[in-house]
Amino acid sequence: MGGFDDSDVAMSTHPPLTTIRRPLAEIAEETVRILLDLIDGADQVASVTVPTRLIVRESA
């Protein structure tokens, strides 16, 4: 069993959940950049990939 987002709940379950950590600040920055490009008239925006990190805990 595992989780996604590495929320505080993931550490406080029994057993602690293995999860994926996403860089929320970087996701927000990319979202704003894409929105500004669209506001400026961009017809298309590039696909964006942000790195994630596997956090292995006891539920692995």
Summary of the structure (lengths in Angstrom):
residues: 60
radius of gyration: 16.1
end to end distance: 6.8
largest distance: 49.6
contacts: 126
relative contact order: 0.29
helix: 35%
strand: 13%
